Amino acid sequence: MFALFSPSCVPIRSFDFTYKTLVTSRRSFIEILNDEPLQFDRWAARGPLAMLPEVRFDDFRIGSQFWVLKRKHAHVVARDRRIWEKFNMTCLWRGSCFPEENYFPTLLNMRDPRGCVPATLTHVDWTTFTDGGHPRMYEAYEVVPELILGLRNATPRYGDDGINGSDWSVVERSDLFLFARKFSPGALGPLMGMASTVLFNDSAL
């Protein structure tokens, strides 16, 4: 498996639990969303017809840039040139241009949608966000055991398009978050203080 994180991500389960969850999965975990707000604006950010014919609007997807890919899907990404050339074009409207959130879900949805669980395993709180479009950042004073346990108990959002959303094996899934973000640099102390008792203790309640 190949996983992408940011410096503000932290694990919220033990290494053994995370390892077993990922290596036993037959699918990649990548958020693949359709019919999202401003989806057309993102597709047309490089020009009204710039993505055609390689990427039709109906093929365009949105998702978190924090994913876990199986080896075969990592190969798909590494070998791709045709689709990436479209996403690598200069954007005319930078406020609608987020290739890291569009390229991977679009490519894998076009190549192997049923080989992916359309959800991210990294929890992010978008209920509050900054003017720059960033999600909530947890500060040191907020980092208590109850926070971590609450993040563990949250439920991922699954893609809702016709391919993945109607797939019974996705509809009936209940995957667990393995990671969470964003944590401020100052949160490192409290996180390390509860590492053995909470973060890496899967039986913590």
VOPA-33296 format. One line per field, with one value per residue (C-alpha): residue number from 1; y, x, z; residue in three letters. Coordinates in Angstrom, 1 decimal. Last residue first. Layout:
<pamars>
k: c(NUM,...)
c2: c(Y,...)
c1: c(X,...)
c3: c(Z,...)
r: c(ALA,...)
</pamars>
This chain:
<pamars>
k: c(205,204,203,202,201,200,199,198,197,196,195,194,193,192,191,190,189,188,187,186,185,184,183,182,181,180,179,178,177,176,175,174,173,172,171,170,169,168,167,166,165,164,163,162,161,160,159,158,157,156,155,154,153,152,151,150,149,148,147,146,145,144,143,142,141,140,139,138,137,136,135,134,133,132,131,130,129,128,127,126,125,124,123,122,121,120,119,118,117,116,115,114,113,112,111,110,109,108,107,106,105,104,103,102,101,100,99,98,97,96,95,94,93,92,91,90,89,88,87,86,85,84,83,82,81,80,79,78,77,76,75,74,73,72,71,70,69,68,67,66,65,64,63,62,61,60,59,58,57,56,55,54,53,52,51,50,49,48,47,46,45,44,43,42,41,40,39,38,37,36,35,34,33,32,31,30,29,28,27,26,25,24,23,22,21,20,19,18,17,16,15,14,13,12,11,10,9,8,7,6,5,4,3,2,1)
c2: c(3.8,2.7,-0.8,0.2,1.6,3.3,6.8,6.3,5.1,4.7,7.9,10.0,12.3,12.2,13.8,16.4,17.4,17.4,19.7,22.8,21.8,22.2,19.1,18.9,16.0,12.4,8.9,5.3,6.1,3.0,1.4,0.7,-0.9,-1.8,0.7,-0.1,-3.9,-3.2,-1.1,1.5,4.3,3.2,3.2,5.6,8.3,8.6,8.3,7.3,9.6,8.1,7.5,9.0,6.8,7.1,10.8,10.8,8.6,11.0,14.1,12.3,11.5,15.2,17.5,20.6,22.7,21.8,23.2,21.2,22.8,23.0,22.7,25.1,27.2,30.3,32.0,29.3,26.3,25.1,22.0,20.7,18.4,16.0,12.3,10.3,6.9,8.5,7.0,5.6,2.1,1.4,-1.6,-1.0,2.4,1.0,3.2,6.2,6.4,5.9,8.9,11.2,10.4,11.0,14.1,16.1,16.9,17.2,19.2,21.9,24.8,26.7,29.8,29.5,30.5,30.3,27.2,26.2,22.6,19.8,18.3,17.8,16.3,14.0,12.3,11.2,10.6,7.7,5.1,6.2,6.6,3.2,1.7,3.2,1.6,-1.8,-1.3,-0.6,3.0,4.8,8.3,11.9,14.2,14.3,13.9,15.4,13.6,14.4,11.7,13.3,16.5,14.7,14.1,13.0,14.9,17.5,19.0,22.4,22.9,25.8,26.7,25.5,25.9,24.2,21.0,23.0,25.3,22.3,20.8,24.0,22.1,18.3,16.2,13.3,12.2,9.7,9.5,7.1,3.8,1.2,-2.3,-5.8,-4.9,-7.3,-5.1,-2.0,-3.1,-5.4,-2.5,0.0,-2.4,-3.4,0.3,1.2,3.6,7.4,8.1,11.8,14.1,17.7,16.9,15.7,12.2,10.0,6.2,3.6,0.0)
c1: c(-12.6,-9.0,-8.9,-7.0,-4.2,-1.8,-3.3,-4.8,-2.6,0.7,0.5,-1.2,1.7,3.0,-0.3,-0.3,3.3,2.7,-0.3,1.9,2.7,-1.0,-3.1,-5.1,-5.8,-6.8,-5.6,-7.0,-10.7,-12.7,-14.6,-18.3,-19.2,-22.8,-23.1,-19.7,-20.2,-23.7,-22.4,-25.0,-22.9,-19.8,-21.0,-24.0,-22.2,-22.3,-18.8,-18.6,-18.3,-16.3,-18.0,-16.8,-16.0,-12.3,-12.5,-14.5,-11.9,-9.2,-11.1,-12.1,-8.4,-7.5,-6.0,-8.1,-5.5,-2.8,-4.7,-6.7,-6.9,-10.3,-10.3,-8.5,-10.3,-8.1,-10.8,-10.5,-12.7,-15.4,-17.6,-14.8,-13.3,-10.9,-10.6,-8.1,-9.3,-10.6,-13.7,-14.6,-13.4,-11.6,-11.2,-14.8,-13.8,-10.9,-9.7,-12.0,-12.7,-9.0,-8.1,-10.8,-10.1,-6.4,-6.6,-9.3,-8.1,-4.4,-5.4,-7.2,-8.0,-11.2,-9.6,-6.9,-9.2,-7.1,-5.3,-2.1,-2.3,-1.1,-4.6,-4.8,-1.3,-2.2,-4.9,-2.6,0.6,-0.4,2.2,2.9,-0.9,-1.8,1.2,0.0,-3.3,-1.8,0.2,-2.9,-3.5,-4.1,-5.5,-5.1,-5.9,-9.6,-12.0,-13.5,-14.5,-14.6,-15.8,-19.2,-17.3,-15.4,-11.7,-9.7,-11.7,-11.8,-10.2,-9.6,-13.2,-14.3,-10.7,-8.2,-10.7,-13.5,-13.5,-13.2,-16.0,-18.2,-17.7,-18.7,-20.6,-20.2,-22.1,-19.6,-17.2,-14.4,-12.5,-9.6,-9.1,-7.6,-9.2,-8.3,-7.8,-5.7,-2.6,-4.5,-6.5,-3.6,-1.1,-3.5,-4.4,-0.7,0.4,-2.1,-4.9,-5.3,-2.3,-1.5,-1.7,-0.4,2.8,0.5,-0.3,-0.3,-0.3,1.1,0.0)
c3: c(25.9,25.1,23.6,20.5,22.6,20.2,20.4,23.9,26.7,24.8,22.8,25.5,26.4,22.8,21.7,24.5,23.5,19.7,19.9,19.6,16.0,15.2,14.4,11.2,10.8,11.6,10.8,10.9,10.4,10.6,7.7,8.0,4.7,3.8,1.0,-0.3,-0.8,-2.0,-4.9,-5.7,-4.3,-6.2,-9.7,-9.6,-7.7,-3.9,-2.7,0.9,3.9,6.7,10.1,13.4,16.3,16.0,15.9,19.1,20.8,19.8,21.2,24.4,25.1,25.2,22.5,22.6,24.7,22.2,19.2,16.7,13.2,11.6,7.8,5.4,2.8,3.2,5.2,7.8,8.3,10.7,10.1,7.8,10.4,8.7,9.4,7.3,6.1,2.9,1.1,-2.3,-1.6,-4.8,-7.1,-8.3,-9.8,-11.8,-14.7,-14.9,-11.1,-10.6,-12.8,-11.5,-7.8,-8.3,-10.5,-8.5,-5.0,-5.9,-9.0,-6.9,-9.3,-8.6,-7.0,-9.6,-12.5,-15.7,-14.6,-16.3,-17.5,-15.3,-14.9,-18.7,-19.0,-16.0,-18.0,-20.9,-18.9,-16.6,-15.8,-12.2,-11.4,-12.8,-11.0,-7.7,-8.5,-8.8,-5.6,-3.5,-2.8,0.5,0.2,1.6,-1.3,-0.3,-3.2,-6.3,-9.6,-13.3,-15.6,-16.4,-17.2,-19.9,-19.3,-22.4,-25.0,-23.5,-20.4,-22.0,-23.1,-20.8,-19.8,-17.2,-14.4,-16.4,-14.3,-11.1,-12.0,-13.0,-9.5,-7.8,-5.1,-5.4,-7.9,-7.6,-4.9,-4.9,-1.6,-1.9,-0.1,-2.3,-2.5,-1.6,2.0,4.2,4.0,5.1,8.1,9.3,9.2,10.9,13.7,14.3,14.2,16.8,16.1,15.9,13.7,13.2,10.2,10.4,8.4,5.5,4.5,1.4,1.7,-0.7,0.0)
r: c(LEU,ALA,SER,ASP,ASN,PHE,LEU,VAL,THR,SER,ALA,MET,GLY,MET,LEU,PRO,GLY,LEU,ALA,GLY,PRO,SER,PHE,LYS,ARG,ALA,PHE,LEU,PHE,LEU,ASP,SER,ARG,GLU,VAL,VAL,SER,TRP,ASP,SER,GLY,ASN,ILE,GLY,ASP,ASP,GLY,TYR,ARG,PRO,THR,ALA,ASN,ARG,LEU,GLY,LEU,ILE,LEU,GLU,PRO,VAL,VAL,GLU,TYR,ALA,GLU,TYR,MET,ARG,PRO,HIS,GLY,GLY,ASP,THR,PHE,THR,THR,TRP,ASP,VAL,HIS,THR,LEU,THR,ALA,PRO,VAL,CYS,GLY,ARG,PRO,ASP,ARG,MET,ASN,LEU,LEU,THR,PRO,PHE,TYR,ASN,GLU,GLU,PRO,PHE,CYS,SER,GLY,ARG,TRP,LEU,CYS,THR,MET,ASN,PHE,LYS,GLU,TRP,ILE,ARG,ARG,ASP,ARG,ALA,VAL,VAL,HIS,ALA,HIS,LYS,ARG,LYS,LEU,VAL,TRP,PHE,GLN,SER,GLY,ILE,ARG,PHE,ASP,ASP,PHE,ARG,VAL,GLU,PRO,LEU,MET,ALA,LEU,PRO,GLY,ARG,ALA,ALA,TRP,ARG,ASP,PHE,GLN,LEU,PRO,GLU,ASP,ASN,LEU,ILE,GLU,ILE,PHE,SER,ARG,ARG,SER,THR,VAL,LEU,THR,LYS,TYR,THR,PHE,ASP,PHE,SER,ARG,ILE,PRO,VAL,CYS,SER,PRO,SER,PHE,LEU,ALA,PHE,MET)
</pamars>
